[in-house]
Amino acid sequence: MEKVLVTGASGFIAIHCIHELIKAGYLVKGSLRNMNREDEVRKSLDKDSDNHKLEFCKLDLLDNEGWDEAASDCDYLLHVASPFTIEEPKKESILIKPAVEGTLRALNASKNSSKVKKVVLTSSMAAIAYGHDKQLCSPEDWTDTTKNVGAYVKSKTIAEKAAWDFIHNDTEHSFSMTTIHPGMVFGPLLSDDNDGASAELISKMINGKFPALPDAYFTVVDVRDVAKLHVESLRKNQSDNKRIIATSPQGINIMEISNILRKNGYKKAPQNFIPTKMINSLAPFNKEMKSMAAMVNRGSYGADITETISIYNWEPISLEKTLIDMGNSIK
């Protein structure tokens, strides 16, 4: 059986990837920065996965130790791990440095392995859709990090550029790479961890913790679709060395999400907007407002998913099902 190394195994997307990999017949090695989270990941898979197909190793995005050994017996690598903070960090380097260095460690470990045939890298629409005003974003587009975008957006963009620089310039590697670009990822939680960005957002919305919302648009996708696209990419040669957009073709206003939640019984979901003028006036003095202003001022945009549909025959899960399943899974 072929084995896949999945970095950041305790994360929202990674746990779903592990679930899909085991279901598809792969052996899985999941990396954790904190090995105390092994039981949490196993527990999330107990209901319908074969835990004996899952092993763990300790890896840190900022430490060389263990990377070559972890990849040495693997046929594929899913590099899902990436740093994220709910609040805008004091220094951009807190996110950018581990994102870039972790990506390069994953690629170098794959190069040094005699087995790895393909790397699938979890990028983001954050690396495509910001710092410009294109209304329809395609895989050829890149975020302009010289503009007013947040640290997370910069980290995903700079890390992905470093990955493609490696692929184009390193003459010794023998594997191909695909990057997957989700929008805002929603869907059911498989673990009890509500710390991710989308889980915290929905949790606060359904529990009445947000009195109002920014008038912001973003593209959205179900985590189950994201995981399937990662796993299917391993054996789809058509996806080799391509950027794959994995998100809704149209931008969704955050109030539409709130409306769906309210319609399905979550009556505490907010009904009012934070005035955009207030967000922009506070942005120069507040990091969170600065990041929020970048989203609000971006406006609505769409994504060209023609190639994704063509390669994967993709039929995205509906937003309503995604949100209902997520709401039901939040503790």
C-alpha positions in Angstrom: 0.0 0.0 0.0 1.2 3.5 -0.8 1.9 5.8 2.1 1.3 9.6 2.4 2.9 12.0 4.8 0.4 14.7 5.9 1.8 17.7 7.7 -0.1 19.5 10.4 -2.2 16.4 11.0 -4.4 17.9 13.8 -5.6 20.8 11.6 -9.2 21.2 10.2 -8.3 20.4 6.6 -5.6 17.9 7.4 -7.9 15.7 9.5 -10.4 15.5 6.6 -7.5 14.7 4.3 -6.4 11.8 6.5 -10.0 10.5 6.6 -10.2 10.6 2.8 -6.8 9.0 2.4 -7.6 6.1 4.7 -10.9 5.7 2.9 -9.1 5.6 -0.4 -6.8 2.8 0.8 -3.6 4.7 1.6 -1.4 4.3 4.7 -1.0 7.7 6.4 1.8 9.2 8.4 0.6 12.4 10.1 3.1 15.0 11.5 2.4 16.9 14.7 4.3 19.6 16.4 2.9 18.5 19.7 2.6 14.7 20.0 0.1 15.0 22.8 -2.5 15.6 20.1 -2.2 12.1 18.6 -5.1 10.8 20.6 -7.3 13.7 19.5 -6.7 12.9 15.9 -7.2 9.2 16.3 -10.5 9.9 18.2 -11.7 12.1 15.4 -11.3 9.1 13.0 -12.6 6.3 15.2 -16.1 6.2 13.8 -15.4 5.2 10.3 -11.7 5.0 9.7 -9.1 2.2 10.1 -6.8 3.7 12.8 -4.2 0.9 12.2 -3.4 2.6 8.9 -2.3 5.8 10.7 1.0 6.6 12.4 2.5 9.8 13.6 5.8 11.7 13.7 7.0 14.9 15.3 7.8 17.8 12.9 8.2 21.5 13.4 8.0 24.0 10.5 10.9 25.9 12.0 13.2 22.9 12.8 15.1 20.6 10.4 14.9 17.6 12.7 13.0 14.7 11.5 11.9 15.9 8.0 14.1 13.6 5.9 13.3 10.6 8.0 9.5 11.3 7.9 9.5 11.5 4.1 11.9 8.6 3.5 9.3 5.8 3.3 6.4 7.9 1.8 5.1 7.8 -1.8 3.4 11.2 -1.5 3.4 14.3 0.7 0.5 16.6 1.5 1.9 19.8 3.0 -1.2 21.1 4.8 0.5 22.7 7.8 0.6 26.5 7.9 0.7 28.9 10.8 -2.4 30.9 11.5 -3.5 33.3 14.2 -7.1 34.5 14.8 -5.8 38.0 15.6 -3.4 39.9 13.4 0.1 39.2 14.7 2.3 42.0 16.1 5.0 41.1 13.5 4.3 39.7 10.0 7.3 37.4 10.4 5.4 35.4 13.0 3.4 33.9 10.1 5.6 34.4 7.1 8.8 32.7 8.5 7.3 29.4 9.4 5.1 29.3 6.3 8.0 29.7 4.0 10.5 27.6 5.9 8.1 24.8 6.5 7.2 24.7 2.8 10.8 24.5 1.8 11.5 21.8 4.4 8.7 19.7 3.0 10.0 20.1 -0.5 13.6 19.4 0.4 12.6 16.3 2.4 10.6 15.1 -0.7 13.7 15.7 -2.8 15.9 13.8 -0.4 13.5 10.8 -0.3 13.9 8.2 -3.0 10.2 7.5 -3.0 8.1 10.7 -3.0 6.4 11.0 -6.4 4.2 14.1 -5.8 3.7 16.9 -3.3 0.3 18.5 -2.9 0.6 21.9 -1.2 -2.3 23.6 0.5 -2.2 27.2 -0.6 -5.2 29.5 -0.6 -7.3 32.0 -2.5 -5.4 34.4 -0.3 -2.4 33.8 -2.7 -4.6 34.7 -5.7 -7.3 37.3 -5.0 -5.9 40.2 -3.0 -4.0 43.4 -3.6 -5.8 43.9 -7.0 -9.3 44.4 -8.1 -9.8 41.6 -10.7 -13.5 40.5 -10.6 -12.8 37.0 -11.9 -9.7 35.4 -10.5 -7.9 32.6 -12.3 -4.9 30.3 -11.5 -2.7 32.7 -13.3 -3.4 35.5 -10.8 -1.2 36.4 -7.8 -1.9 38.5 -4.8 0.1 41.7 -4.7 1.8 41.6 -1.3 3.0 45.2 -1.7 -0.5 46.4 -1.1 -2.5 46.6 2.1 -3.1 42.9 2.8 -2.9 41.1 6.1 0.0 38.9 7.4 -1.8 35.7 6.7 -2.4 36.6 3.1 1.2 37.6 2.7 2.3 34.3 4.3 0.3 32.1 2.0 1.4 34.1 -1.1 5.1 34.3 -0.2 5.3 30.6 0.8 3.6 29.4 -2.4 6.0 31.6 -4.5 8.9 30.0 -2.7 7.5 26.6 -3.6 7.2 27.3 -7.3 10.7 28.9 -7.3 11.9 25.6 -5.9 10.1 23.5 -8.5 11.3 25.7 -11.4 14.9 26.2 -10.2 15.9 23.0 -8.4 17.4 20.6 -10.9 17.7 17.6 -8.5 14.1 16.9 -7.5 12.1 14.2 -9.3 8.5 14.8 -8.0 5.7 16.9 -9.4 3.6 19.4 -7.4 0.1 20.6 -7.3 -1.1 23.6 -5.2 -4.7 23.6 -4.0 -6.4 27.0 -3.4 -9.4 26.9 -1.1 -11.5 30.0 -0.3 -12.9 30.3 3.2 -13.2 26.7 4.3 -16.4 25.6 6.2 -17.9 22.2 6.9 -18.2 19.7 9.8 -15.5 19.5 12.4 -14.2 16.0 13.0 -12.4 16.9 16.2 -13.5 18.9 19.3 -11.1 21.8 18.3 -13.0 25.0 17.5 -9.8 27.1 17.2 -9.6 27.4 13.4 -10.7 30.6 11.7 -13.9 29.4 10.1 -14.9 27.3 13.2 -14.5 30.3 15.5 -16.4 32.5 13.1 -19.4 30.2 12.8 -19.3 29.4 16.5 -19.4 33.1 17.4 -22.1 33.7 14.9 -24.5 31.0 16.1 -23.9 31.8 19.7 -24.6 35.5 19.4 -21.0 36.7 20.0 -21.0 39.0 17.0 -23.4 41.9 17.3 -22.6 42.9 13.7 -20.5 41.8 10.7 -18.2 43.5 8.2 -19.7 44.0 4.8 -17.2 41.6 3.3 -17.2 39.0 0.5 -15.2 35.9 0.1 -15.4 32.7 -1.9 -16.3 29.6 0.1 -15.8 25.8 0.0 -16.7 22.7 1.9 -13.7 21.1 3.8 -14.8 17.7 2.4 -14.4 18.9 -1.1 -11.0 20.4 -0.3 -9.9 17.1 1.2 -11.1 15.1 -1.8 -9.3 17.4 -4.3 -6.1 17.0 -2.3 -6.4 13.2 -2.4 -7.5 12.9 -6.0 -4.5 15.1 -7.0 -2.1 12.5 -5.9 -2.8 10.3 -8.9 -4.2 12.8 -11.4 -1.3 13.6 -13.8 -3.5 16.3 -15.3 -3.0 18.3 -12.1 0.8 18.1 -12.2 2.5 21.4 -11.6 -0.7 23.3 -11.7 -2.6 25.7 -9.3 -6.0 24.3 -8.6 -8.8 26.7 -7.5 -11.1 25.0 -4.9 -13.8 27.4 -4.1 -17.2 28.8 -5.1 -17.3 30.5 -8.5 -19.0 33.6 -6.9 -18.1 35.6 -3.9 -20.5 35.3 -0.9 -21.3 38.2 1.4 -20.8 37.2 5.0 -24.4 38.2 5.7 -25.6 35.5 3.3 -23.9 33.0 5.6 -25.6 34.5 8.6 -29.0 34.4 6.9 -28.6 30.7 6.1 -27.7 30.0 9.7 -30.8 32.0 11.0 -33.0 30.2 8.5 -31.9 26.9 9.9 -32.6 27.7 13.6 -29.5 29.6 14.7 -31.5 32.7 15.6 -28.6 34.5 17.3 -26.7 34.9 14.1 -26.2 38.7 13.4 -28.4 40.8 11.2 -26.4 44.0 11.0 -23.2 45.3 9.4 -20.4 47.2 11.0 -20.2 50.5 9.1 -17.4 50.3 6.5 -16.5 53.9 7.2 -15.8 53.0 10.8 -13.6 50.1 9.8 -11.5 52.2 7.5 -11.2 55.1 10.0 -9.8 52.7 12.6 -7.6 50.7 10.3 -4.5 52.9 10.6 -4.6 52.4 14.4 -5.7 48.8 14.8 -4.2 45.7 13.2 -7.5 43.7 13.3 -9.4 46.6 11.6 -6.5 46.9 9.1 -7.0 43.3 8.1 -10.8 43.7 8.1 -10.5 46.8 5.9 -8.5 44.8 3.3 -11.4 42.3 3.0 -14.2 44.9 3.0 -12.5 47.1 0.4 -11.7 44.2 -1.8 -15.5 43.9 -2.6 -17.1 41.0 -4.4 -15.0 38.8 -6.7 -15.4 35.4 -8.4 -13.1 32.5 -9.3 -12.6 30.6 -12.5 -13.0 26.9 -11.6 -13.3 25.7 -15.2 -10.1 23.7 -15.0 -11.0 22.2 -11.6 -14.3 20.9 -12.9 -12.6 19.6 -16.0 -9.8 17.7 -14.2 -11.7 16.4 -11.2 -15.3 16.4 -12.5 -16.0 18.4 -9.4 -19.5 19.1 -8.1 -19.2 21.3 -5.0 -21.3 20.6 -1.9 -23.9 23.3 -1.5 -23.2 26.2 0.9 -26.4 25.5 2.9 -25.5 21.8 3.5 -21.9 22.9 4.4 -23.1 25.4 7.0 -25.8 23.2 8.5 -23.3 20.3 8.9 -20.7 22.7 10.5 -23.2 24.2 12.9 -24.3 20.7 14.0 -20.7 19.7 14.6 -19.7 22.7 16.8 -19.6 21.9 20.5 
